[in-house]
């Protein structure tokens, strides 16, 4: 099982912005254009722009238009978790759709469904773990 490719790329893009934030300008005002992000992350420009729209919409990244435009993190790297980035692209994390409240389960009775209980527990564990990793810490480590 893998996160989808778009989430993988989103994590790389936020890591790129966090590394720039830490390395170049502790105030976070340094902006990077989409082409540079694309080049540094090996993500096509078209896909980079698609992902950037989602990250901006989620409040993780701020975009600036014009000659001195570009992108930068909206918050400190240590305030952005892996979960936030993945969910900005994929939506709320659920190990299985059966843990969604609005999912109509074929199990009867639903409260006794062993799968729902197991999948709910796995979902909670993964969410907890993804929240433990932030881009301040991830950027300080060599990858």
WOMO-V706695 format. One record per residue. N is the residue number from 1. RES is the residue in three letters. SS is DSSP state (@ for helix, = for strand, . for the rest). PHI is phi in whole degrees, 0 to 359 (999 if undefined). NEAR is the number of other C-alpha atoms within 8 Angstrom. Layout:
n: {N	N}
res: {RES	RES}
ss: {SS	SS}
phi: {PHI	PHI}
near: {NEAR	NEAR}
//
This chain:
n: {1	2	3	4	5	6	7	8	9	10	11	12	13	14	15	16	17	18	19	20	21	22	23	24	25	26	27	28	29	30	31	32	33	34	35	36	37	38	39	40	41	42	43	44	45	46	47	48	49	50	51	52	53	54	55	56	57	58	59	60	61	62	63	64	65	66	67	68	69	70	71	72	73	74	75	76	77	78	79	80	81	82	83	84	85	86	87	88	89	90	91	92	93	94	95	96	97	98	99	100	101	102	103	104	105	106	107	108	109	110	111	112	113	114	115	116	117	118	119	120	121	122	123	124	125	126	127	128	129	130	131	132	133	134	135	136	137	138	139	140	141	142	143}
res: {UNK	UNK	UNK	UNK	UNK	UNK	UNK	UNK	UNK	UNK	UNK	UNK	UNK	UNK	UNK	UNK	UNK	UNK	UNK	UNK	UNK	UNK	UNK	UNK	UNK	UNK	UNK	UNK	UNK	UNK	UNK	UNK	UNK	UNK	UNK	UNK	UNK	UNK	UNK	UNK	UNK	UNK	UNK	UNK	UNK	UNK	UNK	UNK	UNK	UNK	UNK	UNK	UNK	UNK	UNK	UNK	UNK	UNK	UNK	UNK	UNK	UNK	UNK	UNK	UNK	UNK	UNK	UNK	UNK	UNK	UNK	UNK	UNK	UNK	UNK	UNK	UNK	UNK	UNK	UNK	UNK	UNK	UNK	UNK	UNK	UNK	UNK	UNK	UNK	UNK	UNK	UNK	UNK	UNK	UNK	UNK	UNK	UNK	UNK	UNK	UNK	UNK	UNK	UNK	UNK	UNK	UNK	UNK	UNK	UNK	UNK	UNK	UNK	UNK	UNK	UNK	UNK	UNK	UNK	UNK	UNK	UNK	UNK	UNK	UNK	UNK	UNK	UNK	UNK	UNK	UNK	UNK	UNK	UNK	UNK	UNK	UNK	UNK	UNK	UNK	UNK	UNK	UNK}
ss: {.	.	.	.	@	@	@	@	@	@	@	@	@	@	@	@	@	@	@	@	@	@	@	@	.	.	.	.	.	.	.	=	.	@	@	@	@	@	@	@	@	.	.	.	@	@	@	@	@	@	@	@	@	@	@	@	@	.	.	.	=	=	=	=	.	.	.	.	.	=	=	=	=	.	.	.	@	@	@	.	=	@	@	@	@	@	@	@	@	@	.	.	.	.	.	.	@	@	@	.	.	.	.	.	.	.	.	.	.	@	@	@	.	@	@	@	@	@	@	@	@	@	@	@	@	@	@	@	@	@	@	@	.	=	@	@	@	@	@	@	.	.	.}
phi: {999	227	291	287	300	297	293	303	294	299	298	298	294	294	299	300	294	292	296	294	301	288	278	260	204	293	280	80	274	291	251	236	281	300	296	296	300	302	297	290	258	60	249	304	301	300	290	303	297	298	292	301	301	291	292	293	300	278	81	273	235	248	249	232	264	101	300	252	282	138	227	208	294	277	224	298	305	288	264	245	259	303	300	300	290	297	289	296	266	259	91	304	286	218	297	216	294	292	272	288	299	269	281	270	273	274	286	219	285	299	296	267	291	293	293	300	297	295	295	294	295	297	303	297	295	294	301	301	291	298	288	284	259	237	283	294	289	297	287	282	265	282	241}
near: {2	3	6	6	6	8	12	9	12	14	11	9	11	11	11	11	13	13	9	10	16	10	7	7	10	8	6	10	8	10	8	11	9	11	7	8	13	12	9	7	10	6	9	8	9	6	8	14	9	8	12	10	8	10	14	11	7	8	8	12	13	10	9	8	7	5	4	6	11	11	13	14	14	8	8	9	11	9	9	13	13	12	9	9	15	12	10	10	12	8	7	5	8	9	9	7	7	10	11	8	5	4	8	5	7	5	6	8	6	8	5	6	10	6	6	9	8	8	12	11	8	9	11	8	8	8	10	8	8	10	11	7	10	13	15	12	9	9	11	6	6	4	2}
//
